[in-house]
């Protein structure tokens, strides 16, 4: 009597990095390294706007809500926001291998470029054209960050606090840091703590 036929199930691929709402997951640590290298090399004046475009709009690895959640945690942790975000993203996709791949993509190629530019800057820093170009890049960087913030505003509709409360907190944070010059640590401890408690009470059963 012939043995019954068996059907082999295909091996499960990498799980979605945050939850089932993520459009797709990266295929390998190598793909994460390539995307974050491309991301980092575009980040003249600031990588955060490029990260939102690459991870949310181009690769569709994150939704806007998921990107906003990762960014919120990255800003609370010590260190550069985008580096923290890349480490968390890579770790949730492929563990420590994904974290190293994302971090390597963020640092390796830009480090080489910065070293070359530092050598050139040492010779031409006092040139009027160079000084004017750097001032202009500062304005562009501010515009990029502002555009990213505006793109992420619709994600607040799904915030646990509700869009009106989230917008009020965002406005108070902007006023405290940009207008009143309140140190960031006090803003995080004050408004940040208040927002965490309010969200916890909303989500508690």
N, C-alpha and C positions, 0 to 999 in steps of 0.2 A: 504493500500500500504506500503510495507516494506521500511524502510529508506535505502538509498544507502550505500553500504559498504564503510568504510573508512580505509585507511591504515596509520598506525602510523609510522612516520619516526623515526629511532633510534636516540637517543640523540647524539649530536655531541660530539666527544671526545676532548681532549685538543688540541689546535692549535699548529702547528709547532712553535718552540720557536723563530726562526729567520726569516725564510722565507720558501717558498714551496720546496726548494731544500734539506732541512734537511731530511735524510733518515727516521727517525721516531721520535716521541716525547715520553718522559717518561710517564708512565701510572698514576703515583700518586706521591705526595710528599714523601710518604714512600719509594718508589723505588729510588727517588733522594737521600734520606738520606742513604739508604743501599749502593748505588753505591759510594757516596762520602766518606762514612766511609771506605769502602774497598780501595778506592783510597788513602785516607790519611794514612792508615796503611801500605801501600806499599812504601810511600814516604821517605825512608831513604836517606838523603842527598839532597833531593829536590823533590817536588811533581809535578812540571811542566811537566817533561817527562811522569810521570804516568798519569797525567790528559789528555794529548794528546792521549795516548794509550787507556785509558778507555773510554773517551767521543767520540773519533773519530773512533778508530779501533775496539773496543770491543762492546760498546753499540750502536754505530752508531747514536748518538744523534746529532752530528755535523759533517759537512764536514770539511776538512782541511782549506778551505777558511773561514768558519764561526768561527772556533776555532782561527784562526789567527786574525780575526777582534775583537773578544772578548778579546784576549790577548793584542792587541794593546791598547784598551780602558783601560783595567785593569792596564797596566803599567803606563799610564798617571795619573790615580787617586792615591791619597794617600793610603798607606797601602800595605800589602802583595799582590803581583800580583794574586796568586792563590785564595786567599780569595775573592778578588774583582771579579775575574772571576766566582767563585762559586755563589756569590750573584746575579750577573747579569744573569747567566744561570737559577738559580732557580726562580728568579723573572719573567723572560720572559716565563717560563713554567707554573707556578701556582701562580704568584703574590707573595705577602708577605709570604704565606705559603711555597711556593717553595724555596724562599730565605732563610727562617729560616731552612728549611730541609737541604739545601745544606750547609749552614754555620754550623749547628749542626753536620752534618757528617764530615765536615772538622776539627772540633775542639774537639768534645767531647772525642772520643776514643784516639786520639793522646795526649790530655791533660793528661789523666790518665797514658799513657805510659811514657810521659815525666816526670811526677812527680816521678814515680818509678825509672826511669833512673837517675834523678837528685839526689835522695837519694843515689843510688849506686855510682854515679860519685863523690860525696863528699868524699867517703871513698877510692876510687881507682884512683883518677885523676892523681896522681903522679906515678902510676905504669907504667913502660916502655911499657908494652904490650898495655895498654889502650891508651897511647899517640901515639904509632905507628898506632894503629887501627884507631884513629881519623884522622891522617894525610892521611892514605890510603883512608878513606871515602871521604875526600875532593877531591882527584883525581877522584874517581868514580862519585861524584856529578858533577864535571866539564865535564866529559865524557857524562853523561846523558843529560846535558843541550845542549852540542854540537850536540849530536845525534838528539835531538828534533828539533833544528834549521835546520839541514840538511833535516829532514823529511818534514818540512814546506816550504822549498824552492820551490817545484813544485807549491804550492798554489799562488806564486807570478805571475804566468802566467796570472791569471785572475785579477790581481791588476789593478786599474783604471789608474795608471801611466805607466803600461807596465812592463814586466819583466826586461829589461835592466836598466831602470831608478830606479826600486825598488832595484835591486842588487847594483847599484852604491850608493844609499842612505844607504843601509845596510852596505856596505864596509866602507863608510865614518863614520858611527856611530861607528862601531867597532874600527876604527883607532882613532877616537876622544876619546872614553872612555878607551879602553884597552892600547893604545900606548901613546897618548898625555895627558891622565888623565884629560880630560875636565869634569867638574862637570855635572852630569846628567841633572840638571835643565837647563843648558845652551844648552845642546844638544837637549832637548825637545823644548826649545824656538826657537832655530835656525833651525836645520834640520827638526825638527818636524813641526814647523810652515811653513817652505818652502814646505814640502811634502803635508801638508793640503791644502795650497793655490793652488799648482799645481794640486792636485786631484780635487779640487773644480772647477777649470777652465776646466779640461777635462770633468767633468760630467755635467757642466752647459749646458742647451739647447742653 
